Amino acid sequence: MPALNDLALTVEEHEPGQFFWTLLEAHHGDASTETLDYRVYRTAASPQASYSNAMAMGVLELQKISAAANLAGNAG
């Protein structure tokens, strides 16, 4: 599981009125560069009717990831 600070949330409208959230994971380049590459980590299985609904669902997914990370950290 990536660190939460390496995740970015975005929303895309694939078709009119069909908004999908996507979580992107940052991949750091080598030490000589300051660039980040982002790769898809998770994406919505079904669309939302609005940008704000899709964003809210993406935030919910981030919260689930955060809760799982906290549980894993407390178990060790």
C-alpha positions as CSV (number, residue, x, y, z in Angstrom):
1,M,0.0,0.0,0.0
2,P,1.4,3.4,-0.9
3,A,1.9,6.1,1.6
4,L,-1.1,8.4,1.8
5,N,1.0,11.5,0.9
6,D,2.0,9.7,-2.3
7,L,-1.7,9.6,-3.5
8,A,-3.5,12.2,-5.5
9,L,-7.3,12.3,-6.2
10,T,-8.7,13.4,-9.6
11,V,-12.1,13.3,-11.2
12,E,-12.6,12.9,-14.9
13,E,-15.8,13.1,-17.0
14,H,-15.6,10.2,-19.5
15,E,-19.0,10.9,-21.1
16,P,-21.3,13.8,-20.4
17,G,-22.7,13.4,-16.9
18,Q,-20.5,10.4,-16.1
19,F,-17.8,11.4,-13.6
20,F,-15.2,8.9,-12.3
21,W,-12.8,9.4,-9.4
22,T,-9.2,8.1,-9.8
23,L,-6.5,7.7,-7.2
24,L,-3.0,8.2,-8.6
25,E,0.1,7.0,-7.0
26,A,3.3,9.1,-7.2
27,H,6.5,7.3,-8.3
28,H,9.6,9.3,-7.5
29,G,12.3,9.6,-10.2
30,D,15.9,9.1,-9.4
31,A,17.9,11.4,-7.1
32,S,19.0,13.6,-10.0
33,T,15.4,14.7,-10.9
34,E,12.6,16.4,-9.0
35,T,9.9,15.0,-11.2
36,L,7.1,12.6,-10.2
37,D,5.4,10.2,-12.4
38,Y,1.8,9.3,-11.5
39,R,0.2,5.9,-12.1
40,V,-3.4,4.8,-11.6
41,Y,-3.7,3.1,-8.2
42,R,-7.5,2.8,-8.0
43,T,-10.5,4.0,-10.0
44,A,-14.2,4.1,-9.6
45,A,-16.1,1.1,-10.9
46,S,-19.2,3.1,-11.8
47,P,-19.8,6.7,-12.6
48,Q,-21.4,9.5,-10.5
49,A,-23.8,12.0,-11.9
50,S,-21.8,15.0,-10.8
51,Y,-18.2,16.1,-10.3
52,S,-18.8,16.8,-6.6
53,N,-20.4,13.3,-6.0
54,A,-17.4,11.7,-7.7
55,M,-15.0,13.8,-5.6
56,A,-16.8,12.8,-2.4
57,M,-16.7,9.1,-3.3
58,G,-12.9,9.4,-4.0
59,V,-12.4,11.1,-0.6
60,L,-14.3,8.2,1.0
61,E,-11.9,5.7,-0.7
62,L,-9.0,7.7,0.6
63,Q,-10.5,7.5,4.1
64,K,-10.8,3.7,3.7
65,I,-7.2,3.5,2.7
66,S,-6.2,5.7,5.7
67,A,-8.2,3.6,8.1
68,A,-6.7,0.4,6.8
69,A,-3.2,1.9,7.1
70,N,-3.9,2.9,10.7
71,L,-5.2,-0.5,11.6
72,A,-2.1,-2.1,10.1
73,G,0.2,0.3,11.9
74,N,-1.5,-0.4,15.3
75,A,-1.4,-4.2,14.8
76,G,2.4,-4.2,14.4
